[in-house]
Amino acid sequence: MRQRAVRDWPGLMKSTTARAYLDEMPEPVFKAFVTPHLERKVAGNTLYFTRASIDAWILAGGTPGEAQTPEDLMRMLDDDDTDRDARRHTGRA
């Protein structure tokens, strides 16, 4: 029986490669929920993400944290705006 070759993933990945590494994750999901957790490197005009940071995200549960859906993210942003307004009116920073 012939074994299938395992892909040797690079230490630095462009967005397309990183999404392939994450089982062909859709680009909007990757940008909104994954990239905030990743270490970025720039070489020339190209943005790369480190494999180590992608692996760390996976080991941490591979979830976006509190914001599981776009609706959750919008709710978090709305709550943050409300908190900021309350701090401004009470004089707290």
C-alpha positions, 0 to 999 in steps of 0.5 A: 500500500502506497502512503500519501505524501504529507505536505511540508507547510512553510514557516511563513505563509501568504493568506492563500496558503494559510487558508489552505492550511486551515482546510480551505477556510473562506477568506472573509472568515479568515480575515475577520476571525483568524488574522487578529490572532496571528503574527504577521511578517512583511517581506517586500510588499508581501504579508505573511503569517507565521505557521507557529502563530497559526498552530498556536491558534489551532491549539487554543481551540481554533475559534475566534474567541468571544465573537463566534459569528458576525452578529456576535462581533457586531454586538461586541462592537456595539457594547464597546461603544456603549462602554466608551460613552459611559466612561466619557460621561462619568469622567473615567478613562 
